[in-house]
Amino acid sequence: MPLAALPGLSFTAIDFETANPKRASVCAVGVVKVRDGVVVDSLETLVDPPPGHQSFSYRNVAVHGIQPQDVLGAPTWDVVYGKVVEFADGDALVAHNAAFDRSVLVQASEVYGIGVPRSQWLCTRDAAKSVLSLASYRLPDVSSALSIPAHAHHEAGADARQAALVLVELCRRLGPGGLDLVRRHVRTC
């Protein structure tokens, strides 16, 4: 049985994977649109990392499994950025560890001379910390604590969807005032 909608809870969740420790080295992005607490659309793509940031580190590959040959022929960030902006359509952006995801968006865009306008961001990790008492606030741990089924962690589309589900479930559990509590974690940057 589907869960009831949560009127007013609309946003776009986003997640990035990087080729190496440099934040500009985006190699995958996933975005998920939520309307009234229901996932309604998604977009996921591999990205050919920006010039000067195309080397893949062993450690990053071990985390997400994306190899250099996987991004051959993939669109570059200057092309993908426009699609992400169009998809988000002015929504607040939600991410688990939003500071990381925002820095990837900004630094990859800087390589192409793309000015990133100020926008609203909400971090599900920080929101979870404010209402849950856990030993770890990694996305799989927060998901488990909220009884959200496991997902393919470090897959950009799956992580974006999971972050969306975390925010929806936090609001659902917090009841009528939940949306207001969560909105206190929105930052414009």
Buried (B, 14 or more C-beta within 10 A) or exposed (E): EEEEEBEEBBBBBBBBBBBBEBBBBBBBBBBBBBBEBBBEEBBBBBBBBBEEBBEBBEEBBEEBEBEBEBBEEBBBBBEBBEBBBEBBEEBBBBBBBBBBBBBBBBBBBBBBEBEBEEBBBBBBBBBBBEEBEEEEBBBBBBBBBBEBEEBEBBBBBBBBBBBBBBBBBBBBEBEEEBBEBBBEBBBEE
